[in-house]
Amino acid sequence: MTETGKSRPAAQLARKSRTRDALVQAGRRLFAGRPVETVSIDELVLAAGVAKGSFYNHFADRDALAHSVAGEIRAELDARVELVNAGIADPALRLARGLAVYFRFGVDEPSGAASMARIHGPEADVESPQNRLVVADLKDGIAQARFLIPTLEVGLMLVLALGMAGLLRVVREPSPTVVVSITQQLVMVALRGLGVPGDEAGQIAAQAADAVVRERILPA
């Protein structure tokens, strides 16, 4: 096979990857401002700068694109959560800092946060890979008697509901003052709902807000 023959498949793969990325980025922008069902495929391909036929080479429909957008944002957030929780053993503090990462994301990347909130509401599936970090912390908390909840699913519903509500609030007013306040209040409510005593829940919430939000320890 000639050198040209060898390079052609690589060039095609690179072009295909660029097209998919352009569509995902267009979805990320458009879904941030409007509900998914109001955004047309024509708008998406126009924003991405690609041919309409290219859309169907990558996604079956608009919902499939939305799922990919949300999945990529969740993956970014999971990486940040793992970073700030490296070396921390207490599941209550891990959960608090994880929520703080989500709220901080609303300030750092309001467009991405708004897209995820519109696309991917709280789905309390304990088997979903997207919930793996929260579920792991909840399981540890239950095993250590840190969390006193009737079922794992109930704990997951509580955390996801508060997390999504807080994220939407921060997106609406993405200021450091708001995110610090939201982090402290909602993390405390989440921990108390999971069975952490009130004073300790307040201390952990304040610590998470300081470390993750006020001290700006996340990479830019």
Salt bridges, closest charged atoms under 4 A:
ASP42 OD1 - LYS52 NZ 2.90
GLU43 OE2 - ARG34 NH1 2.86
GLU72 OE2 - ARG20 NH1 3.15
GLU76 OE2 - ARG28 NH1 2.93
GLU82 OE2 - ARG132 NH1 3.45
ASP90 OD2 - ARG146 NH2 3.06
ASP108 OD2 - ARG80 NH1 3.68
ASP108 OD1 - ARG104 NE 2.92
GLU109 OE1 - ARG28 NH2 3.02
GLU109 OE2 - ARG80 NH2 2.79
ASP137 OD1 - ARG94 NE 2.87
GLU173 OE1 - ARG169 NH2 3.18
GLU200 OE2 - ARG146 NH2 2.89
ASP210 OD1 - ARG214 NE 2.64
